[in-house]
Amino acid sequence: MRAKNPSESRTVMTDMVLPSETNPLNNLFGGELLARMDRAASISARRHSRRITVTASVNHVAFNRSVPLGSVVTVEASVSRAFKTSMEIYIDVWMEDRFTGERTKANEAIYTFVAVDETGIPTEVPPLEPETDLEKERFAGALRRKQLSLVLAGKMEPNKATELKALFTS
């Protein structure tokens, strides 16, 4: 298994917001955006692991801006960190103003995917080597986010969350 860089798993999906995908305010349904993010994240996880991947959790979603009807939406997903069998996928959502073409960040999310074999048993994934400053920042934060999720789910004792403890102690 060779280490990979995040750009090898990067997925970019661009689509337009259609009337059937909007709420009564003519903005993209949140559930529609979640589905688009899940698909992009799934492709990134599969590209990194070269395995079947399944969504393990949606760790964070920020609906910062409404995405209006007719907008061009780009979902960018890439693996921010690989653990033993799981991968954190960081997703940025951009929208393009239909009149000016200006691109602005609308939303972001963090998903966790697990690589599995043909019988559904978790299987190891290659390590990840971040290269850019942003990749290194997201890579470093991924372990803290994982530990926080495990503590909140009751799957890790708080005193064993060393990365979290380091934030609060010198």
trRosetta pair geometry for C-beta under 8 A, 3 or more apart (Angstrom, degrees):
i j d omega theta_ij theta_ji phi_ij phi_ji
1 124 6.9 -94 -58 121 163 115
1 125 7.8 141 -158 156 141 26
1 126 4.3 -165 175 -98 103 84
1 127 7.5 109 127 4 113 72
2 126 6.1 1 73 -144 39 138
3 126 6.0 176 -104 164 31 104
3 127 4.5 -33 -108 80 92 94
3 128 6.6 153 -163 -109 86 10
3 129 4.6 65 151 -23 128 109
4 8 4.7 -101 -175 57 112 141
4 9 6.6 88 128 -31 137 103
4 48 5.9 -170 71 -141 149 77
4 79 7.9 56 91 63 118 137
4 126 5.5 81 -6 104 101 133
4 127 7.7 164 23 89 65 48
4 128 6.0 -36 69 -114 75 64
4 129 7.1 175 82 24 24 82
5 8 5.6 107 64 -5 67 101
5 128 7.2 98 -124 -166 24 74
5 129 5.5 -52 -88 75 71 83
5 130 7.1 107 -146 -120 76 22
5 131 5.2 11 -146 -21 128 118
5 135 7.6 9 -172 -172 86 164
6 9 6.1 -72 -159 45 46 98
6 10 6.5 69 145 -57 75 91
6 78 4.6 71 177 158 101 127
6 79 5.8 -151 -124 68 78 71
6 80 6.8 26 -111 -100 132 38
6 128 6.4 54 -65 -169 74 120
6 130 6.1 23 -17 -112 117 69
6 131 7.3 -140 27 18 93 89
6 132 8.0 -81 50 25 125 98
6 135 4.9 -161 15 -127 143 124
7 10 5.2 -24 -147 -10 43 124
7 78 7.2 -17 -88 -134 30 142
7 131 7.5 -35 -9 33 110 130
8 47 6.7 -171 137 145 72 111
8 48 7.1 111 98 -99 96 66
9 44 4.6 78 156 -167 96 76
9 45 7.4 61 -169 -70 128 19
9 47 4.4 158 -128 90 67 111
9 48 3.9 1 -93 -60 140 92
9 78 5.5 120 91 -149 89 72
9 79 4.5 17 86 5 156 106
10 44 6.7 6 -118 -115 16 107
10 76 7.0 -13 -167 -169 96 89
10 77 7.3 158 -152 85 49 47
10 78 4.3 -19 -97 -89 69 113
11 40 4.8 176 105 -165 123 78
11 41 7.7 -151 50 -69 136 19
11 43 4.3 110 -105 91 154 118
11 44 4.5 -117 -1 -60 114 86
11 47 7.0 168 -58 -1 102 140
11 75 7.8 -8 111 109 93 88
11 76 7.3 163 84 -152 54 43
11 77 4.7 -9 57 60 101 94
11 78 7.1 172 17 -74 67 60
12 40 7.8 32 -110 -140 12 121
12 74 6.3 -9 -168 -171 91 103
12 75 7.4 161 -152 81 42 51
12 76 5.2 -5 -104 -104 78 77
13 36 6.6 -160 98 -173 136 95
13 39 6.9 42 -42 99 170 110
13 40 4.9 -128 7 -86 123 109
13 43 7.9 124 -49 25 117 148
13 74 7.0 160 82 -153 44 54
13 75 4.8 -8 59 55 97 99
13 77 8.0 11 6 6 102 104
14 72 6.4 10 -174 176 101 98
14 73 7.0 170 -148 87 55 45
14 74 4.5 -16 -97 -100 86 82
14 75 7.8 -172 -75 20 40 64
15 36 7.1 -133 36 -125 133 133
15 72 7.5 176 93 -153 24 61
15 73 5.9 -20 66 61 72 90
16 70 6.8 -21 -174 -154 104 32
16 71 7.2 166 -151 87 61 37
16 72 5.6 -38 -96 -100 71 62
16 73 7.3 142 -113 14 19 80
17 21 5.7 -129 -158 82 70 123
17 22 6.5 78 166 -67 109 101
17 28 4.8 -98 -125 -75 128 102
17 67 5.8 168 -66 134 149 103
17 68 6.9 159 75 109 151 34
17 69 5.5 -135 113 -128 112 34
17 70 6.2 -37 68 16 93 20
17 71 4.9 31 12 49 123 80
17 72 8.0 -132 -1 -74 79 19
17 73 6.1 78 -47 -18 93 118
18 21 5.1 84 60 9 75 107
18 22 7.7 -144 96 -18 40 94
18 69 7.7 8 171 -147 10 82
19 22 6.0 -63 -152 23 37 115
19 26 8.0 -39 -124 -131 69 84
19 69 6.3 35 -90 -140 58 126
21 28 5.8 -10 133 -133 103 73
21 29 6.0 -122 175 15 62 98
21 32 4.7 111 -162 -139 100 167
22 25 7.6 -124 171 72 101 54
22 26 5.0 12 166 -147 147 37
22 27 5.9 133 -149 61 94 20
22 28 6.1 -59 -100 -85 69 31
22 29 6.6 -174 -128 -32 17 76
22 69 5.1 -23 -70 -78 155 98
23 26 7.4 -87 69 -17 59 15
23 27 5.6 -15 39 60 101 77
23 28 7.8 21 -3 102 87 13
23 29 5.5 124 -50 -87 88 71
25 66 7.2 -64 112 -155 129 149
26 68 6.1 25 123 -153 92 79
26 69 4.3 -61 179 -13 95 122
27 66 4.1 -57 -135 -174 145 110
27 67 6.0 113 -166 61 83 49
27 68 5.6 -53 -103 -95 70 47
27 69 7.2 -99 -82 -31 26 71
28 32 5.6 -119 -179 76 89 123
28 33 5.6 89 132 -53 124 103
28 66 7.5 161 34 -175 77 65
28 67 4.0 -7 14 77 123 110
28 68 7.7 -77 -16 -34 80 5
28 69 7.8 162 -53 -73 64 48
28 71 7.4 -79 -34 50 117 120
28 73 7.0 47 -66 -58 161 152
29 32 4.2 93 67 0 96 105
29 33 7.1 -165 93 -5 54 81
30 33 5.7 -56 -153 37 36 110
30 34 6.3 39 150 -22 68 104
30 63 5.9 -45 -115 -90 110 147
31 34 5.4 -48 -145 34 35 115
31 35 6.5 38 154 -21 64 101
32 35 5.8 -52 -153 33 32 112
32 36 6.6 32 150 -17 64 104
33 36 5.6 -53 -150 36 36 111
33 37 6.3 35 153 -18 67 105
33 63 7.5 118 76 -108 154 100
33 67 6.9 129 -81 21 128 141
33 73 7.7 -113 -113 -175 92 156
33 93 6.8 24 -164 -126 115 161
33 107 6.6 55 170 50 143 163
34 37 5.7 -55 -147 38 31 111
34 38 6.2 35 153 -23 65 106
34 58 7.3 -10 -150 -118 110 155
34 61 7.0 -18 -100 -120 97 152
34 109 7.9 127 -119 -92 67 164
35 38 5.6 -52 -145 35 31 113
35 39 6.5 32 155 -19 64 103
36 39 5.9 -54 -151 34 31 110
36 40 6.5 26 154 -14 65 107
36 73 7.2 37 142 117 169 131
36 75 5.2 178 141 -36 106 154
37 40 5.9 -57 -147 40 32 108
37 41 6.0 31 156 -18 67 110
37 61 7.8 148 69 -116 169 107
37 75 5.7 -149 -92 -149 58 135
37 77 7.1 132 -159 -74 64 123
37 91 4.9 80 -151 166 104 166
37 93 6.9 -61 -82 -67 106 117
37 109 5.2 45 -174 46 153 146
37 111 7.0 157 142 -36 103 129
38 41 5.8 -56 -142 40 28 111
38 42 6.1 34 156 -25 63 107
38 55 6.0 -29 -146 -77 106 142
38 58 7.9 -57 -85 -84 98 112
38 111 6.9 139 -109 -103 61 158
39 42 5.7 -54 -148 33 28 114
39 43 6.7 28 155 -18 62 103
40 43 5.9 -54 -153 33 32 110
40 44 6.6 31 151 -17 65 106
40 75 4.4 -152 -29 121 158 119
40 76 7.3 -152 173 -147 146 5
40 77 3.9 145 134 -2 102 131
40 91 6.4 112 89 -123 123 115
41 44 5.7 -55 -150 37 34 112
41 45 6.2 33 154 -19 67 106
41 55 7.4 72 98 -100 126 96
41 77 4.7 -137 -81 -155 54 150
41 89 4.0 121 -147 115 99 155
41 91 5.9 -62 -69 -64 103 122
41 109 7.9 -78 -58 98 135 114
41 111 4.4 36 -167 52 164 144
41 113 6.4 172 146 -43 101 124
42 45 5.8 -54 -145 37 29 110
42 46 6.3 27 156 -17 64 108
42 53 5.9 173 -151 85 69 113
42 55 7.0 -59 -79 -57 97 89
42 113 6.7 150 -107 -107 53 143
43 46 5.8 -57 -147 39 29 109
43 47 6.2 32 154 -22 65 106
43 77 7.1 114 61 72 90 129
44 47 5.7 -54 -147 34 29 111
44 48 6.4 26 156 -17 64 106
44 77 4.4 -130 -22 119 141 103
44 78 5.4 -156 -144 -113 139 30
44 79 5.6 179 152 -39 107 75
44 89 5.4 126 83 -131 132 120
45 48 5.9 -57 -150 36 30 108
45 49 6.1 -1 164 6 67 115
45 53 4.0 156 117 -177 122 170
45 79 6.5 117 -95 -81 53 105
45 87 5.1 164 -125 66 92 136
45 89 5.9 -72 -57 -63 96 129
45 113 3.7 -36 -112 82 161 157
45 115 7.1 -164 164 -70 101 82
46 49 6.4 -69 -133 53 26 91
46 50 7.1 73 173 -96 60 21
46 51 6.9 -135 -133 66 63 44
46 52 7.4 -7 -112 -125 101 22
46 53 5.0 -132 -68 7 72 118
47 50 7.5 13 -166 -66 21 60
48 79 4.5 40 -62 -25 156 153
48 82 6.5 -164 157 -79 135 125
48 87 6.0 125 81 -120 147 159
48 125 6.5 36 124 -174 101 122
48 126 6.9 -141 167 53 79 98
48 128 7.1 -19 -153 -85 129 108
49 53 6.1 124 45 -71 138 112
49 82 7.8 156 -76 -127 88 125
49 87 6.7 -130 -45 -30 114 138
49 115 4.0 -153 -176 -92 158 137
49 123 7.9 120 -179 88 123 97
49 125 4.3 -61 -108 -123 101 105
49 126 7.0 -179 -112 15 49 80
51 115 3.9 72 75 -163 140 108
51 116 6.6 158 153 50 119 33
51 117 7.1 -63 -154 -85 116 44
51 123 5.8 -167 -132 70 157 124
51 125 7.1 -111 18 -95 131 87
52 115 7.1 120 72 -159 49 61
52 116 5.2 -50 86 68 101 83
52 117 7.3 84 36 -167 110 8
52 118 7.1 115 -1 -89 138 44
53 87 7.6 -39 -137 34 134 121
53 113 4.5 26 175 169 118 125
53 114 6.7 159 -153 77 71 35
53 115 5.4 -39 -95 -95 81 58
53 116 7.2 143 -107 14 29 79
54 113 6.6 155 74 -156 32 77
54 114 5.6 -21 59 58 86 87
54 116 6.0 18 -1 -3 111 127
54 120 8.0 28 -24 -140 147 81
55 58 7.2 4 -179 -52 121 79
55 111 6.3 -61 -137 -174 95 121
55 112 7.6 98 -166 79 57 55
55 113 6.0 -49 -101 -101 41 76
56 86 6.1 -38 6 -126 159 118
56 112 4.4 -58 66 106 110 99
56 113 6.1 161 1 -119 92 18
56 114 4.7 86 -57 -20 121 102
57 111 7.1 174 91 -158 50 57
57 112 4.6 20 49 42 87 111
57 149 6.9 137 99 -163 162 142
58 61 6.1 2 164 -38 116 111
58 109 6.8 -36 -161 -174 95 119
58 110 7.9 125 -170 83 51 52
58 111 5.5 -29 -110 -108 59 80
59 88 7.6 -23 10 -135 150 98
59 110 4.5 -47 68 98 111 101
59 111 6.7 176 11 -105 86 21
59 112 5.9 78 -36 -22 113 100
59 145 6.3 69 164 168 150 118
59 149 5.9 -64 -124 -84 110 135
60 108 7.7 -3 117 113 105 86
60 109 6.1 175 95 -151 66 51
60 110 4.3 35 42 32 101 102
60 145 7.7 -75 -19 -149 126 130
61 107 7.3 1 -174 -180 77 115
61 108 7.9 -177 -147 95 41 46
61 109 4.5 1 -106 -109 69 103
62 107 5.9 177 89 -153 68 70
62 108 5.3 12 46 54 109 78
62 109 7.1 -164 20 -74 65 58
63 66 7.9 40 167 -81 101 50
63 107 5.5 -14 -115 -110 42 120
64 105 7.4 22 67 121 143 86
64 106 6.3 175 67 170 93 40
64 107 5.6 177 22 -94 85 54
64 108 7.5 29 -9 9 121 81
65 95 7.1 -127 100 21 127 133
65 104 7.1 23 23 115 172 118
65 105 7.9 132 12 109 128 51
65 106 4.2 -103 62 -142 110 73
65 107 6.8 -129 41 -49 74 74
66 106 8.0 -90 74 -157 14 113
67 71 5.1 -126 -178 61 82 150
67 73 5.8 32 -165 -87 145 122
67 93 7.8 -73 -68 148 138 125
67 95 5.1 -170 -125 -88 96 144
67 106 5.5 48 -75 -169 99 159
67 107 7.8 -63 -42 -13 117 116
68 71 5.2 110 66 -32 66 113
68 98 7.9 -99 89 -4 109 118
70 98 4.8 -8 133 -66 108 160
71 95 4.7 -9 174 -164 134 113
71 96 6.5 149 -171 59 77 57
71 97 7.3 -39 -123 -108 90 27
71 98 6.0 -113 -97 -43 46 99
72 95 6.9 140 76 -160 51 59
72 96 4.0 -13 63 48 105 116
72 98 7.0 133 -10 -88 84 74
73 93 6.6 -11 -170 -171 100 97
73 94 7.2 153 -158 82 50 51
73 95 5.3 -23 -101 -102 69 78
73 96 7.7 -144 -68 14 28 79
73 106 7.4 -58 -129 30 95 150
74 93 7.3 159 83 -157 50 49
74 94 4.5 -10 60 61 100 102
74 95 7.6 -177 20 -82 72 30
74 96 7.2 62 -11 -26 104 103
74 103 7.7 -12 26 -141 128 119
75 91 6.3 -13 -171 -167 92 108
75 92 7.8 158 -157 83 45 46
75 93 5.4 -14 -105 -106 70 79
75 94 8.0 -165 -73 25 28 70
76 91 6.9 153 81 -155 50 55
76 92 4.7 -11 61 60 104 93
76 93 7.7 -171 23 -80 71 32
76 94 7.0 35 -6 -3 109 107
77 89 5.4 13 -173 175 106 113
77 90 7.2 165 -147 82 58 42
77 91 4.6 -15 -98 -101 85 85
77 92 8.0 -174 -74 25 43 60
78 89 7.0 172 88 -151 21 73
78 90 6.3 -18 64 58 72 85
78 135 8.0 -59 114 -108 137 98
79 82 6.1 20 168 -58 132 88
79 87 4.9 -50 -134 -177 111 124
79 88 7.0 107 -161 73 63 52
79 89 5.8 -47 -97 -98 50 69
79 90 8.0 87 -171 14 10 77
79 128 5.8 -147 119 -97 116 146
80 88 4.9 -53 59 100 98 102
80 89 6.8 145 2 -128 86 16
80 90 4.2 67 -46 -16 127 113
80 110 7.6 -45 20 -131 143 100
80 128 7.8 121 133 119 20 162
80 130 7.9 18 -164 -86 56 120
80 135 7.2 -165 -136 -147 68 62
80 138 4.0 -94 -149 141 122 117
80 139 5.9 -155 167 -74 74 52
80 141 7.9 -33 153 66 136 91
80 142 5.3 170 113 -71 106 128
81 87 7.1 177 90 -153 47 59
81 88 4.8 24 49 36 87 112
81 128 5.9 -157 -136 52 35 137
81 138 7.3 -156 -31 129 92 80
81 139 5.0 127 -79 -137 97 63
81 142 3.5 179 11 86 143 166
81 143 7.0 -128 171 -46 168 69
81 146 8.0 -102 88 -32 137 128
82 86 7.7 171 -156 96 52 43
82 87 5.0 -21 -107 -105 70 88
82 125 4.9 -127 -163 107 121 118
82 126 6.4 20 124 88 170 50
82 127 5.6 -175 74 -137 120 30
82 128 4.4 133 6 -19 101 104
83 86 4.8 6 51 62 114 84
83 87 7.1 -160 19 -78 74 37
83 88 7.8 73 -19 -19 100 87
83 125 7.7 60 64 50 45 115
83 146 6.9 119 -65 -119 143 163
84 124 6.1 -68 176 -117 67 78
84 125 7.5 110 139 30 26 81
85 114 5.5 28 131 -154 97 89
85 115 5.7 -131 -170 50 72 83
85 116 8.0 60 180 -75 117 55
85 122 3.9 53 172 172 158 113
85 123 6.1 128 -129 66 105 23
85 124 5.9 -77 -86 -93 72 35
85 125 6.2 119 -138 -8 30 94
86 112 5.6 4 -177 -177 121 103
86 113 6.7 157 -155 84 69 40
86 114 4.9 -38 -97 -94 78 73
86 115 7.7 -164 -90 7 29 73
86 122 7.8 -30 -53 -147 74 128
86 125 7.5 -132 41 12 11 135
87 112 7.1 159 78 -154 43 58
87 113 5.2 -16 58 62 94 91
87 114 7.8 171 16 -87 72 28
87 115 7.2 63 -12 -31 109 96
87 125 5.9 -78 -55 110 106 172
87 128 7.9 103 -133 -39 100 134
88 110 6.2 -10 -172 -172 99 102
88 111 7.6 152 -159 81 51 43
88 112 5.7 -31 -101 -99 60 75
88 142 4.5 -170 36 -141 156 117
88 145 6.9 96 -124 81 149 130
88 146 6.9 -109 -62 -62 126 103
89 110 7.0 156 79 -157 52 51
89 111 4.6 -15 60 63 107 92
89 112 7.3 177 15 -90 81 23
89 113 6.0 41 -19 -3 122 110
90 108 7.5 -10 -177 -172 81 105
90 109 7.9 164 -158 88 42 48
90 110 5.7 -16 -106 -105 62 81
90 138 5.2 -57 -38 -158 159 143
91 108 6.2 158 90 -160 66 57
91 109 4.4 -6 59 59 117 87
91 110 7.1 -166 19 -77 82 32
91 111 6.7 42 -17 -1 121 101
92 105 6.2 -60 -170 -133 102 107
92 107 8.0 155 -164 90 40 52
92 108 5.4 -16 -108 -107 55 92
93 105 7.2 101 76 -163 53 65
93 106 5.0 -65 109 66 98 96
93 107 4.0 5 50 60 129 88
93 108 6.5 -155 14 -74 82 41
93 109 7.6 45 -22 -1 111 96
94 103 5.2 9 177 -173 122 102
94 104 6.9 159 -154 81 74 29
94 105 5.8 -50 -99 -101 71 49
94 106 6.4 136 -133 5 17 91
95 103 7.3 167 84 -147 32 58
95 104 6.1 -20 60 62 80 79
95 106 4.5 58 -8 -43 108 134
96 101 6.1 -17 -176 -154 105 43
96 102 7.1 160 -153 79 59 34
96 103 5.2 -26 -97 -93 76 73
97 100 4.5 14 93 46 132 90
97 101 6.4 -42 68 12 83 13
97 102 4.6 22 17 49 121 84
97 103 7.9 -130 4 -67 76 29
97 104 7.5 52 -37 3 94 105
105 108 7.1 4 177 -49 115 100
110 145 6.7 -60 143 175 159 158
112 146 7.8 111 -101 -106 135 88
112 149 7.7 161 -30 129 148 175
114 122 5.3 -60 174 -113 118 104
115 122 6.8 88 77 -155 59 65
115 123 5.2 -79 116 66 99 83
115 124 7.5 -25 75 96 129 15
115 125 4.8 136 4 -69 142 105
116 119 7.8 -123 164 73 102 48
116 120 5.1 -10 174 -149 142 33
116 121 6.1 138 -156 65 86 29
116 122 5.6 -55 -98 -91 73 38
116 123 6.1 118 -141 5 21 93
117 120 7.2 -49 66 19 64 17
117 121 5.1 -6 34 57 106 87
117 123 4.9 98 -47 -45 86 132
128 139 6.9 -154 104 -115 116 116
130 135 3.5 178 -155 133 102 102
130 136 4.6 165 114 -74 135 54
130 138 7.3 166 -111 61 143 86
130 139 4.2 -121 -28 -28 142 144
131 135 5.7 34 44 59 54 149
131 136 7.7 -123 72 -45 11 91
132 135 4.5 97 53 8 79 104
132 136 6.9 -143 94 -5 41 87
133 136 5.7 -57 -148 38 30 111
133 137 6.3 33 153 -21 65 106
134 137 5.6 -52 -146 35 32 113
134 138 6.3 26 157 -13 65 107
135 138 6.0 -58 -145 41 29 106
135 139 6.0 35 154 -24 64 110
136 139 5.5 -51 -142 36 29 116
136 140 6.3 30 158 -20 63 106
137 140 6.0 -56 -150 35 27 109
137 141 6.5 17 156 -11 62 111
138 141 5.9 -60 -145 42 31 107
138 142 6.5 49 153 -44 64 99
139 142 5.8 -45 -156 8 29 119
140 143 7.2 -57 -176 22 35 101
140 144 7.8 22 141 -3 63 108
141 144 5.5 -60 -160 42 52 112
141 145 5.9 50 147 -22 80 106
142 145 5.6 -56 -145 39 33 111
142 146 6.2 34 155 -21 67 105
143 146 5.6 -51 -145 35 32 112
143 147 6.3 31 156 -17 64 105
143 163 4.9 158 119 -61 106 168
144 147 5.8 -55 -147 38 30 109
144 148 6.3 32 154 -20 64 107
144 163 4.6 -132 -84 132 70 122
144 164 5.9 126 -145 -75 82 67
144 167 7.0 77 -132 -44 134 129
145 148 5.7 -54 -147 36 31 112
145 149 6.4 32 154 -19 64 105
146 149 5.8 -55 -150 36 31 111
146 150 6.3 28 154 -17 65 108
147 150 5.7 -56 -146 39 32 111
147 151 6.2 33 156 -20 66 105
147 156 6.3 -101 -152 95 67 162
147 161 4.1 126 172 -143 122 99
147 162 7.6 -127 -116 41 157 53
147 163 5.3 164 4 52 151 108
147 164 5.1 -145 110 -26 131 109
148 151 5.8 -54 -146 36 30 110
148 152 6.2 25 157 -15 65 109
148 161 7.2 92 -68 -155 45 145
148 164 6.1 132 -70 -88 79 130
149 152 5.9 -59 -146 41 28 108
149 153 6.1 19 158 -12 64 113
150 153 5.8 -62 -142 44 28 106
150 155 4.5 -90 -159 77 79 101
150 156 3.7 51 130 -2 115 121
150 161 7.4 171 74 -92 107 107
151 154 7.8 38 176 -69 30 23
151 155 7.8 -88 -59 54 19 64
151 156 5.1 -61 -71 75 59 98
151 157 7.7 -5 -116 129 83 10
151 158 5.3 73 -141 -91 124 68
151 161 5.3 -26 -58 -55 127 145
151 164 7.1 -31 -19 1 150 166
153 156 7.9 58 61 12 87 80
156 160 5.6 -124 -178 77 92 113
156 161 5.9 98 130 -66 128 92
157 160 4.7 80 67 5 89 107
157 161 7.7 -150 95 -19 49 82
158 161 5.7 -48 -156 14 42 116
158 164 7.6 -85 -159 87 73 139
159 165 7.5 49 -146 -72 42 136
161 164 4.0 3 135 30 117 120
161 165 6.1 139 93 -24 72 87
162 165 5.6 -54 -143 36 32 113
162 166 6.3 39 156 -28 64 103
163 166 5.7 -49 -152 27 30 116
163 167 7.5 39 148 -25 57 96
164 167 5.9 -47 -166 18 40 114
164 168 7.4 8 151 2 65 106
165 168 6.3 -78 -160 47 38 96
165 169 5.8 -5 161 12 79 119
166 169 6.4 -71 -123 55 28 86
